[in-house]
Amino acid sequence: GQRTQLWWDLPVRESLALLRDMYDLSPDRFRAQLKRFDEVLGLDELLPVVARKLSLGQRMRADLACALLHDPRIVFLDEPTIGLDIAVKDRVREFLRQLKAEGTTIMLTTHDLGDIEDTCERIVIIDGGRVIYDGSLAQVKDRYARERRVHLQLGSELTVTELADRFPQATVTAGAEGRREFTVAFDKAELTAGAVLAGVAQIAEVLEVKIDEPAIEDVVRKVYAGELLLVEGRTS
């Protein structure tokens, strides 16, 4: 996290070696862990670098290796993907999913809601030091992120009225290309994307489809803006 485990004036390799001795890892296990971290974090290029010369993203990669070197059963990570480029961030998230699948408990504190969506099953939202939600991430999505948007590119012309008449429970808007481009917005509890596509296909040729789902970030943003009150959903 934000407090490094690296010794400031030592190469990353030496910091890891010290942690190896602290955790009493065998040489074979240590080498296997370094190989694993290199595959996910690109660790090899950082090993000879003195810690104080690392960039923020490089330090986060090295610190992740330090935190996970001894295969802990519980891992606390503070902003684990801060400073990482998109490619490395995706690899780190995939690695965390692997750890979770292997039985490791992971606790994240992060402002990057992508980390939570990709990794976590439970979410705790804190505002002003007060817990305002503690429950299932799936429950938050199911209750508060129900809107879906189907963007359609058609091969023939229709009007907004024609589409709206077929889907009275949805909101239909025209796109940039007028009578050939539309967006159908609806509550997933009342309508499905499949039903929209099937209904449109009966009256027009569908050339392209894009389906948007709200991210958990949208829900949390509304909570902090006072636009949404989450119902308490504590998990055991």
PADOLUM-250334 format. One line per field, with one value per atom (N, C-alpha, C): x, y, z; atom name; residue in one letter; residue number from 1. Coordinates in steps of 0.05 Angstrom, whole numbers. Layout:
<atoms>
X X; ...
Y Y; ...
Z Z; ...
atom CA; ...
type A; ...
seq NUM; ...
</atoms>
This chain:
<atoms>
X 16; 0; 17; 9; 22; 46; 50; 75; 91; 113; 128; 142; 145; 161; 190; 195; 222; 241; 266; 287; 297; 295; 298; 324; 346; 372; 383; 365; 374; 359; 372; 358; 334; 314; 290; 297; 317; 325; 333; 347; 357; 333; 314; 291; 275; 272; 258; 274; 300; 317; 314; 313; 309; 282; 261; 235; 234; 249; 251; 261; 282; 294; 275; 260; 241; 219; 210; 188; 198; 224; 236; 227; 229; 222; 246; 241; 263; 272; 297; 307; 289; 280; 262; 236; 224; 199; 203; 225; 231; 234; 248; 252; 225; 209; 183; 165; 166; 150; 160; 186; 197; 189; 189; 181; 152; 136; 107; 102; 116; 112; 122; 143; 153; 132; 119; 98; 75; 68; 45; 53; 75; 83; 107; 119; 144; 166; 169; 186; 216; 225; 253; 268; 255; 268; 272; 257; 258; 278; 286; 303; 329; 343; 369; 366; 342; 338; 335; 350; 347; 319; 308; 279; 273; 291; 285; 285; 295; 295; 271; 253; 230; 208; 194; 170; 148; 126; 104; 93; 89; 78; 97; 123; 143; 144; 142; 142; 118; 95; 71; 74; 86; 91; 109; 131; 150; 138; 122; 109; 88; 75; 56; 71; 94; 111; 119; 127; 134; 111; 87; 64; 55; 60; 49; 71; 95; 117; 113; 101; 99; 72; 56; 29; 12; 7; -10; -39; -52; -80; -99; -91; -106; -87; -96; -80; -95; -83; -94; -79; -93; -81; -93; -76; -85; -79; -99; -96; -76; -80; -60; -53; -71; -65; -59; -54; -48; -22; -21; 3; 10; -7; -2; -15; -2; -14; -36; -52; -76; -69; -48; -41; -32; -15; -6; -29; -46; -69; -87; -91; -108; -94; -68; -53; -54; -52; -53; -81; -102; -129; -133; -123; -125; -110; -87; -71; -87; -100; -116; -139; -151; -173; -162; -138; -126; -122; -111; -107; -133; -154; -180; -190; -187; -195; -180; -155; -139; -145; -164; -172; -161; -146; -136; -158; -160; -179; -165; -178; -166; -183; -171; -186; -173; -189; -179; -190; -173; -183; -175; -194; -188; -209; -200; -219; -224; -209; -213; -234; -258; -280; -277; -260; -254; -241; -223; -211; -232; -252; -273; -290; -299; -316; -302; -276; -261; -253; -252; -240; -258; -276; -289; -318; -327; -354; -370; -356; -369; -358; -375; -366; -375; -357; -364; -359; -380; -378; -377; -357; -353; -355; -370; -373; -369; -348; -343; -337; -325; -318; -341; -364; -388; -393; -398; -405; -434; -437; -465; -475; -458; -467; -446; -455; -437; -453; -446; -462; -450; -466; -458; -456; -434; -431; -453; -459; -480; -507; -512; -537; -539; -517; -516; -523; -510; -515; -544; -554; -581; -602; -598; -618; -615; -590; -586; -573; -565; -553; -569; -595; -613; -617; -609; -615; -596; -607; -592; -598; -578; -581; -572; -590; -583; -581; -557; -552; -554; -570; -577; -569; -556; -551; -567; -586; -605; -599; -607; -604; -627; -648; -672; -682; -698; -707; -731; -730; -753; -756; -778; -782; -781; -776; -776; -803; -824; -851; -855; -846; -849; -836; -812; -798; -810; -818; -830; -856; -871; -896; -891; -869; -863; -853; -840; -829; -838; -864; -875; -861; -848; -834; -805; -798; -771; -772; -748; -745; -728; -739; -726; -717; -691; -681; -667; -667; -653; -624; -607; -579; -571; -545; -534; -544; -550; -558; -588; -602; -631; -647; -659; -678; -665; -639; -625; -609; -609; -593; -610; -611; -629; -616; -624; -617; -643; -644; -668; -658; -668; -661; -684; -677; -699; -688; -707; -701; -700; -678; -675; -696; -709; -731; -756; -758; -782; -778; -753; -747; -719; -714; -687; -676; -649; -636; -644; -647; -656; -683; -702; -728; -728; -711; -708; -698; -677; -666; -686; -700; -720; -742; -751; -773; -765; -740; -731; -726; -716; -710; -736; -758; -784; -792; -781; -789; -766; -741; -719; -694; -676; -650; -631; -621; -602; -574; -559; -531; -511; -514; -496; -511; -500; -513; -491; -497; -479; -497; -490; -506; -489; -499; -485; -499; -482; -492; -478; -492; -480; -458; -437; -415; -421; -409; -412; -404; -385; -376; -399; -418; -441; -459; -462; -479; -466; -440; -426; -425; -422; -422; -449; -471; -497; -501; -489; -491; -477; -453; -438; -450; -464; -477; -504; -512; -538; -562; -557; -579; -590; -577; -585; -579; -598; -595; -595; -572; -571; -585; -600; -612; -590; -588; -568; -570; -546; -546; -523; -522; -499; -496; -471; -465; -455; -458; -449; -419
Y -24; 0; 25; 45; 71; 71; 50; 48; 25; 31; 11; -9; -33; -54; -55; -38; -38; -21; -31; -15; 6; 31; 54; 54; 47; 49; 22; 2; -24; -31; -47; -57; -74; -75; -90; -119; -130; -158; -163; -143; -146; -145; -127; -125; -152; -163; -189; -211; -210; -230; -229; -204; -201; -212; -206; -217; -247; -258; -287; -299; -287; -297; -293; -271; -266; -286; -294; -313; -342; -345; -372; -388; -375; -389; -405; -428; -444; -431; -437; -425; -432; -457; -465; -449; -446; -432; -403; -391; -363; -358; -376; -374; -377; -395; -399; -375; -362; -338; -315; -312; -291; -295; -320; -326; -319; -326; -320; -290; -275; -246; -233; -244; -233; -236; -259; -264; -244; -237; -219; -190; -184; -157; -147; -164; -155; -148; -166; -160; -160; -177; -180; -154; -136; -111; -92; -98; -81; -91; -116; -128; -113; -104; -90; -61; -50; -21; -15; 6; 16; 27; 21; 28; 58; 75; 104; 114; 98; 106; 95; 81; 70; 91; 90; 107; 96; 111; 103; 76; 73; 48; 25; 29; 8; 0; 20; 14; -2; 4; -11; -40; -45; -72; -87; -74; -87; -92; -73; -76; -99; -102; -125; -151; -153; -177; -181; -160; -162; -172; -161; -168; -197; -208; -234; -256; -248; -267; -293; -290; -313; -327; -321; -333; -329; -304; -300; -309; -317; -326; -302; -279; -254; -232; -217; -195; -169; -149; -122; -105; -94; -78; -50; -30; -2; 10; 16; 27; 10; -16; -33; -27; -13; -9; 20; 37; 65; 67; 84; 89; 68; 48; 27; 33; 26; 30; 9; 13; -4; -34; -39; -68; -81; -68; -79; -81; -61; -61; -85; -91; -115; -141; -142; -166; -169; -146; -147; -157; -146; -155; -184; -194; -222; -239; -229; -243; -244; -222; -221; -241; -243; -263; -291; -296; -323; -329; -309; -312; -318; -304; -308; -336; -345; -372; -394; -387; -406; -405; -388; -387; -364; -345; -323; -302; -291; -269; -243; -226; -201; -178; -159; -135; -111; -96; -73; -47; -27; 0; 15; 25; 37; 57; 76; 95; 86; 65; 55; 33; 40; 20; -3; 0; -22; -45; -38; -59; -75; -62; -76; -93; -82; -97; -122; -120; -142; -163; -156; -173; -182; -164; -168; -178; -191; -201; -184; -171; -155; -127; -108; -80; -66; -50; -33; -4; 13; 41; 58; 75; 92; 121; 136; 165; 180; 196; 211; 194; 171; 152; 134; 136; 121; 100; 75; 55; 59; 64; 69; 46; 27; 2; -19; -43; -66; -90; -100; -122; -132; -147; -160; -141; -143; -126; -134; -159; -168; -156; -153; -142; -112; -98; -70; -67; -84; -83; -90; -110; -120; -100; -86; -67; -39; -30; -2; 3; -17; -13; -30; -24; -41; -30; -6; 5; -7; -13; -23; -5; -1; 14; -2; -6; -20; 0; 2; 21; 5; 15; 0; 16; 2; 13; -4; 9; -6; -4; -23; -23; -10; -5; 8; 30; 48; 70; 64; 75; 74; 101; 104; 129; 122; 142; 138; 127; 137; 129; 99; 90; 61; 43; 51; 35; 38; 62; 67; 51; 49; 34; 4; -6; -34; -39; -19; -22; 1; 0; 21; 24; 3; 4; 15; 24; 34; 63; 76; 102; 100; 110; 108; 136; 138; 163; 158; 178; 175; 183; 170; 177; 197; 199; 218; 214; 189; 183; 182; 194; 198; 172; 166; 144; 117; 115; 89; 83; 101; 97; 105; 86; 90; 79; 90; 79; 72; 47; 38; 34; 50; 49; 36; 18; 3; -8; -15; -28; -58; -71; -100; -117; -106; -122; -122; -103; -101; -110; -111; -117; -129; -144; -155; -145; -145; -138; -157; -182; -202; -196; -187; -181; -156; -137; -113; -120; -136; -144; -160; -178; -195; -177; -158; -140; -122; -112; -94; -110; -135; -151; -158; -156; -162; -140; -116; -93; -80; -87; -74; -92; -88; -102; -90; -106; -96; -101; -79; -80; -83; -66; -66; -62; -75; -73; -68; -51; -47; -45; -60; -60; -48; -28; -15; -22; -29; -33; -13; -2; 18; 4; 19; 9; 14; -1; 4; 32; 44; 71; 91; 86; 104; 103; 79; 76; 91; 86; 99; 129; 139; 168; 180; 166; 176; 175; 155; 153; 177; 183; 206; 233; 234; 259; 263; 243; 244; 238; 227; 221; 193; 177; 149; 140; 127; 116; 86; 73; 44; 32; 11; -4; -22; -21; -37; -66; -78; -106; -121; -121; -133; -163; -171; -199; -211; -236; -250; -255
Z 0; 0; 0; 15; 15; 34; 49; 66; 56; 44; 30; 48; 39; 52; 41; 22; 10; 27; 29; 41; 21; 29; 11; -5; 8; -5; -15; -16; -26; -52; -69; -93; -84; -101; -96; -89; -103; -99; -70; -58; -30; -11; -16; 1; 1; -22; -24; -10; -12; 1; 31; 42; 71; 79; 63; 70; 68; 48; 46; 72; 83; 108; 132; 132; 153; 154; 130; 127; 125; 126; 125; 100; 77; 52; 42; 31; 19; -6; -15; -40; -64; -65; -88; -87; -64; -62; -69; -60; -66; -96; -109; -138; -153; -143; -156; -153; -130; -125; -143; -145; -162; -191; -200; -228; -232; -212; -214; -215; -198; -197; -223; -235; -260; -282; -282; -303; -301; -276; -272; -271; -257; -251; -266; -282; -296; -276; -256; -233; -240; -259; -264; -269; -284; -291; -267; -246; -222; -201; -203; -182; -177; -197; -192; -185; -185; -182; -152; -143; -116; -111; -89; -84; -88; -79; -81; -109; -128; -156; -172; -158; -172; -175; -198; -201; -183; -181; -164; -173; -200; -210; -206; -209; -205; -175; -158; -129; -121; -132; -126; -135; -158; -168; -149; -140; -122; -95; -85; -59; -59; -82; -84; -81; -94; -92; -63; -49; -21; -4; -8; 8; 4; -20; -27; -28; -21; -23; -7; 17; 35; 33; 12; 9; 34; 42; 66; 61; 82; 80; 78; 90; 89; 79; 59; 48; 50; 61; 62; 42; 23; 2; 1; 2; 1; -26; -42; -69; -85; -89; -101; -130; -145; -173; -179; -158; -163; -178; -198; -213; -234; -237; -257; -283; -305; -331; -335; -355; -359; -362; -377; -382; -356; -340; -315; -295; -295; -277; -282; -307; -314; -304; -307; -299; -268; -254; -225; -216; -228; -221; -227; -249; -255; -234; -225; -205; -179; -171; -147; -148; -172; -176; -172; -182; -179; -149; -134; -106; -91; -99; -86; -92; -117; -124; -109; -101; -85; -55; -47; -19; -3; -16; -1; 3; 27; 33; 26; 10; 1; 11; 25; 33; 20; 5; -10; 2; 4; 7; -18; -32; -58; -67; -83; -96; -125; -134; -161; -159; -167; -164; -183; -204; -221; -207; -187; -171; -156; -146; -130; -148; -171; -189; -199; -205; -217; -196; -170; -151; -128; -119; -93; -96; -75; -73; -53; -35; -14; -14; -9; -10; 16; 27; 50; 41; 43; 35; 60; 62; 86; 78; 94; 89; 115; 117; 141; 165; 160; 182; 190; 177; 183; 161; 169; 150; 141; 115; 105; 89; 82; 69; 74; 80; 83; 73; 49; 39; 13; -1; -26; -49; -64; -88; -108; -111; -129; -122; -96; -86; -94; -91; -99; -129; -145; -174; -180; -167; -173; -165; -143; -133; -145; -149; -155; -182; -196; -222; -243; -244; -260; -288; -293; -320; -341; -363; -386; -410; -427; -451; -475; -494; -519; -541; -553; -575; -601; -619; -643; -668; -687; -714; -733; -747; -764; -794; -809; -837; -852; -837; -849; -830; -840; -824; -807; -782; -764; -751; -737; -721; -691; -675; -646; -637; -649; -641; -647; -670; -677; -656; -648; -628; -600; -593; -567; -564; -585; -584; -578; -588; -583; -555; -543; -516; -498; -490; -473; -446; -436; -411; -413; -437; -442; -452; -451; -462; -488; -510; -535; -545; -552; -563; -589; -607; -633; -630; -645; -645; -666; -671; -690; -719; -725; -753; -755; -737; -739; -739; -762; -764; -766; -765; -767; -741; -722; -698; -674; -655; -631; -606; -583; -557; -542; -532; -517; -488; -470; -441; -426; -407; -393; -367; -350; -324; -330; -322; -328; -315; -294; -281; -298; -317; -334; -362; -371; -399; -401; -422; -426; -452; -454; -479; -502; -495; -515; -526; -509; -518; -536; -529; -546; -574; -575; -601; -617; -604; -618; -629; -613; -622; -645; -644; -665; -691; -688; -711; -727; -714; -728; -748; -743; -760; -775; -769; -782; -781; -799; -799; -779; -761; -741; -750; -754; -763; -741; -720; -698; -672; -651; -624; -603; -585; -562; -537; -516; -492; -469; -456; -434; -407; -388; -360; -342; -323; -305; -288; -283; -266; -237; -219; -191; -183; -199; -194; -196; -215; -218; -194; -182; -158; -135; -131; -108; -111; -135; -140; -131; -138; -130; -100; -87; -57; -44; -53; -41; -48; -71; -79; -65; -50; -36; -53; -77; -95; -91; -75; -71; -43; -30; -3; -6; 1; 0; 24; 19; 41; 53; 80; 93; 86; 78; 70; 82; 108; 121; 114; 112; 107; 133; 135; 160; 158
atom N; CA; C; N; CA; C; N; CA; C; N; CA; C; N; CA; C; N; CA; C; N; CA; C; N; CA; C; N; CA; C; N; CA; C; N; CA; C; N; CA; C; N; CA; C; N; CA; C; N; CA; C; N; CA; C; N; CA; C; N; CA; C; N; CA; C; N; CA; C; N; CA; C; N; CA; C; N; CA; C; N; CA; C; N; CA; C; N; CA; C; N; CA; C; N; CA; C; N; CA; C; N; CA; C; N; CA; C; N; CA; C; N; CA; C; N; CA; C; N; CA; C; N; CA; C; N; CA; C; N; CA; C; N; CA; C; N; CA; C; N; CA; C; N; CA; C; N; CA; C; N; CA; C; N; CA; C; N; CA; C; N; CA; C; N; CA; C; N; CA; C; N; CA; C; N; CA; C; N; CA; C; N; CA; C; N; CA; C; N; CA; C; N; CA; C; N; CA; C; N; CA; C; N; CA; C; N; CA; C; N; CA; C; N; CA; C; N; CA; C; N; CA; C; N; CA; C; N; CA; C; N; CA; C; N; CA; C; N; CA; C; N; CA; C; N; CA; C; N; CA; C; N; CA; C; N; CA; C; N; CA; C; N; CA; C; N; CA; C; N; CA; C; N; CA; C; N; CA; C; N; CA; C; N; CA; C; N; CA; C; N; CA; C; N; CA; C; N; CA; C; N; CA; C; N; CA; C; N; CA; C; N; CA; C; N; CA; C; N; CA; C; N; CA; C; N; CA; C; N; CA; C; N; CA; C; N; CA; C; N; CA; C; N; CA; C; N; CA; C; N; CA; C; N; CA; C; N; CA; C; N; CA; C; N; CA; C; N; CA; C; N; CA; C; N; CA; C; N; CA; C; N; CA; C; N; CA; C; N; CA; C; N; CA; C; N; CA; C; N; CA; C; N; CA; C; N; CA; C; N; CA; C; N; CA; C; N; CA; C; N; CA; C; N; CA; C; N; CA; C; N; CA; C; N; CA; C; N; CA; C; N; CA; C; N; CA; C; N; CA; C; N; CA; C; N; CA; C; N; CA; C; N; CA; C; N; CA; C; N; CA; C; N; CA; C; N; CA; C; N; CA; C; N; CA; C; N; CA; C; N; CA; C; N; CA; C; N; CA; C; N; CA; C; N; CA; C; N; CA; C; N; CA; C; N; CA; C; N; CA; C; N; CA; C; N; CA; C; N; CA; C; N; CA; C; N; CA; C; N; CA; C; N; CA; C; N; CA; C; N; CA; C; N; CA; C; N; CA; C; N; CA; C; N; CA; C; N; CA; C; N; CA; C; N; CA; C; N; CA; C; N; CA; C; N; CA; C; N; CA; C; N; CA; C; N; CA; C; N; CA; C; N; CA; C; N; CA; C; N; CA; C; N; CA; C; N; CA; C; N; CA; C; N; CA; C; N; CA; C; N; CA; C; N; CA; C; N; CA; C; N; CA; C; N; CA; C; N; CA; C; N; CA; C; N; CA; C; N; CA; C; N; CA; C; N; CA; C; N; CA; C; N; CA; C; N; CA; C; N; CA; C; N; CA; C; N; CA; C; N; CA; C; N; CA; C; N; CA; C; N; CA; C; N; CA; C; N; CA; C; N; CA; C; N; CA; C; N; CA; C; N; CA; C; N; CA; C; N; CA; C; N; CA; C; N; CA; C; N; CA; C; N; CA; C; N; CA; C; N; CA; C; N; CA; C; N; CA; C; N; CA; C; N; CA; C; N; CA; C; N; CA; C; N; CA; C; N; CA; C; N; CA; C; N; CA; C; N; CA; C; N; CA; C; N; CA; C; N; CA; C; N; CA; C; N; CA; C; N; CA; C; N; CA; C; N; CA; C; N; CA; C; N; CA; C
type G; G; G; Q; Q; Q; R; R; R; T; T; T; Q; Q; Q; L; L; L; W; W; W; W; W; W; D; D; D; L; L; L; P; P; P; V; V; V; R; R; R; E; E; E; S; S; S; L; L; L; A; A; A; L; L; L; L; L; L; R; R; R; D; D; D; M; M; M; Y; Y; Y; D; D; D; L; L; L; S; S; S; P; P; P; D; D; D; R; R; R; F; F; F; R; R; R; A; A; A; Q; Q; Q; L; L; L; K; K; K; R; R; R; F; F; F; D; D; D; E; E; E; V; V; V; L; L; L; G; G; G; L; L; L; D; D; D; E; E; E; L; L; L; L; L; L; P; P; P; V; V; V; V; V; V; A; A; A; R; R; R; K; K; K; L; L; L; S; S; S; L; L; L; G; G; G; Q; Q; Q; R; R; R; M; M; M; R; R; R; A; A; A; D; D; D; L; L; L; A; A; A; C; C; C; A; A; A; L; L; L; L; L; L; H; H; H; D; D; D; P; P; P; R; R; R; I; I; I; V; V; V; F; F; F; L; L; L; D; D; D; E; E; E; P; P; P; T; T; T; I; I; I; G; G; G; L; L; L; D; D; D; I; I; I; A; A; A; V; V; V; K; K; K; D; D; D; R; R; R; V; V; V; R; R; R; E; E; E; F; F; F; L; L; L; R; R; R; Q; Q; Q; L; L; L; K; K; K; A; A; A; E; E; E; G; G; G; T; T; T; T; T; T; I; I; I; M; M; M; L; L; L; T; T; T; T; T; T; H; H; H; D; D; D; L; L; L; G; G; G; D; D; D; I; I; I; E; E; E; D; D; D; T; T; T; C; C; C; E; E; E; R; R; R; I; I; I; V; V; V; I; I; I; I; I; I; D; D; D; G; G; G; G; G; G; R; R; R; V; V; V; I; I; I; Y; Y; Y; D; D; D; G; G; G; S; S; S; L; L; L; A; A; A; Q; Q; Q; V; V; V; K; K; K; D; D; D; R; R; R; Y; Y; Y; A; A; A; R; R; R; E; E; E; R; R; R; R; R; R; V; V; V; H; H; H; L; L; L; Q; Q; Q; L; L; L; G; G; G; S; S; S; E; E; E; L; L; L; T; T; T; V; V; V; T; T; T; E; E; E; L; L; L; A; A; A; D; D; D; R; R; R; F; F; F; P; P; P; Q; Q; Q; A; A; A; T; T; T; V; V; V; T; T; T; A; A; A; G; G; G; A; A; A; E; E; E; G; G; G; R; R; R; R; R; R; E; E; E; F; F; F; T; T; T; V; V; V; A; A; A; F; F; F; D; D; D; K; K; K; A; A; A; E; E; E; L; L; L; T; T; T; A; A; A; G; G; G; A; A; A; V; V; V; L; L; L; A; A; A; G; G; G; V; V; V; A; A; A; Q; Q; Q; I; I; I; A; A; A; E; E; E; V; V; V; L; L; L; E; E; E; V; V; V; K; K; K; I; I; I; D; D; D; E; E; E; P; P; P; A; A; A; I; I; I; E; E; E; D; D; D; V; V; V; V; V; V; R; R; R; K; K; K; V; V; V; Y; Y; Y; A; A; A; G; G; G; E; E; E; L; L; L; L; L; L; L; L; L; V; V; V; E; E; E; G; G; G; R; R; R; T; T; T; S; S; S
seq 1; 1; 1; 2; 2; 2; 3; 3; 3; 4; 4; 4; 5; 5; 5; 6; 6; 6; 7; 7; 7; 8; 8; 8; 9; 9; 9; 10; 10; 10; 11; 11; 11; 12; 12; 12; 13; 13; 13; 14; 14; 14; 15; 15; 15; 16; 16; 16; 17; 17; 17; 18; 18; 18; 19; 19; 19; 20; 20; 20; 21; 21; 21; 22; 22; 22; 23; 23; 23; 24; 24; 24; 25; 25; 25; 26; 26; 26; 27; 27; 27; 28; 28; 28; 29; 29; 29; 30; 30; 30; 31; 31; 31; 32; 32; 32; 33; 33; 33; 34; 34; 34; 35; 35; 35; 36; 36; 36; 37; 37; 37; 38; 38; 38; 39; 39; 39; 40; 40; 40; 41; 41; 41; 42; 42; 42; 43; 43; 43; 44; 44; 44; 45; 45; 45; 46; 46; 46; 47; 47; 47; 48; 48; 48; 49; 49; 49; 50; 50; 50; 51; 51; 51; 52; 52; 52; 53; 53; 53; 54; 54; 54; 55; 55; 55; 56; 56; 56; 57; 57; 57; 58; 58; 58; 59; 59; 59; 60; 60; 60; 61; 61; 61; 62; 62; 62; 63; 63; 63; 64; 64; 64; 65; 65; 65; 66; 66; 66; 67; 67; 67; 68; 68; 68; 69; 69; 69; 70; 70; 70; 71; 71; 71; 72; 72; 72; 73; 73; 73; 74; 74; 74; 75; 75; 75; 76; 76; 76; 77; 77; 77; 78; 78; 78; 79; 79; 79; 80; 80; 80; 81; 81; 81; 82; 82; 82; 83; 83; 83; 84; 84; 84; 85; 85; 85; 86; 86; 86; 87; 87; 87; 88; 88; 88; 89; 89; 89; 90; 90; 90; 91; 91; 91; 92; 92; 92; 93; 93; 93; 94; 94; 94; 95; 95; 95; 96; 96; 96; 97; 97; 97; 98; 98; 98; 99; 99; 99; 100; 100; 100; 101; 101; 101; 102; 102; 102; 103; 103; 103; 104; 104; 104; 105; 105; 105; 106; 106; 106; 107; 107; 107; 108; 108; 108; 109; 109; 109; 110; 110; 110; 111; 111; 111; 112; 112; 112; 113; 113; 113; 114; 114; 114; 115; 115; 115; 116; 116; 116; 117; 117; 117; 118; 118; 118; 119; 119; 119; 120; 120; 120; 121; 121; 121; 122; 122; 122; 123; 123; 123; 124; 124; 124; 125; 125; 125; 126; 126; 126; 127; 127; 127; 128; 128; 128; 129; 129; 129; 130; 130; 130; 131; 131; 131; 132; 132; 132; 133; 133; 133; 134; 134; 134; 135; 135; 135; 136; 136; 136; 137; 137; 137; 138; 138; 138; 139; 139; 139; 140; 140; 140; 141; 141; 141; 142; 142; 142; 143; 143; 143; 144; 144; 144; 145; 145; 145; 146; 146; 146; 147; 147; 147; 148; 148; 148; 149; 149; 149; 150; 150; 150; 151; 151; 151; 152; 152; 152; 153; 153; 153; 154; 154; 154; 155; 155; 155; 156; 156; 156; 157; 157; 157; 158; 158; 158; 159; 159; 159; 160; 160; 160; 161; 161; 161; 162; 162; 162; 163; 163; 163; 164; 164; 164; 165; 165; 165; 166; 166; 166; 167; 167; 167; 168; 168; 168; 169; 169; 169; 170; 170; 170; 171; 171; 171; 172; 172; 172; 173; 173; 173; 174; 174; 174; 175; 175; 175; 176; 176; 176; 177; 177; 177; 178; 178; 178; 179; 179; 179; 180; 180; 180; 181; 181; 181; 182; 182; 182; 183; 183; 183; 184; 184; 184; 185; 185; 185; 186; 186; 186; 187; 187; 187; 188; 188; 188; 189; 189; 189; 190; 190; 190; 191; 191; 191; 192; 192; 192; 193; 193; 193; 194; 194; 194; 195; 195; 195; 196; 196; 196; 197; 197; 197; 198; 198; 198; 199; 199; 199; 200; 200; 200; 201; 201; 201; 202; 202; 202; 203; 203; 203; 204; 204; 204; 205; 205; 205; 206; 206; 206; 207; 207; 207; 208; 208; 208; 209; 209; 209; 210; 210; 210; 211; 211; 211; 212; 212; 212; 213; 213; 213; 214; 214; 214; 215; 215; 215; 216; 216; 216; 217; 217; 217; 218; 218; 218; 219; 219; 219; 220; 220; 220; 221; 221; 221; 222; 222; 222; 223; 223; 223; 224; 224; 224; 225; 225; 225; 226; 226; 226; 227; 227; 227; 228; 228; 228; 229; 229; 229; 230; 230; 230; 231; 231; 231; 232; 232; 232; 233; 233; 233; 234; 234; 234; 235; 235; 235; 236; 236; 236
</atoms>
